[in-house]
Amino acid sequence: MYSYKVFAKIHSLKGERREVTITRCEDGSYIAEYNGIKCQAILNCFDGEYYADDIYGIIK
């Protein structure tokens, strides 16, 4: 696993972009950390944007 900072579209902000820390897991999934909340994230390979789901995808 490795982490890096990028700008991602945040679900709770209706797609506004904010800086998040992305962690890529060994299984190929992504975890975003935004405002102290860890949540699921995806990378849209067509536009190169990350999307963080801090509403339904919260990781406890």
Number of C-alpha atoms within 10 A of each C-alpha: 9 8 13 10 12 14 16 24 19 22 17 12 11 8 13 12 17 14 15 22 17 25 20 16 12 9 7 8 12 20 22 31 20 18 10 8 11 21 20 20 25 16 14 10 8 6 7 9 15 21 21 31 21 21 12 11 15 16 12 6
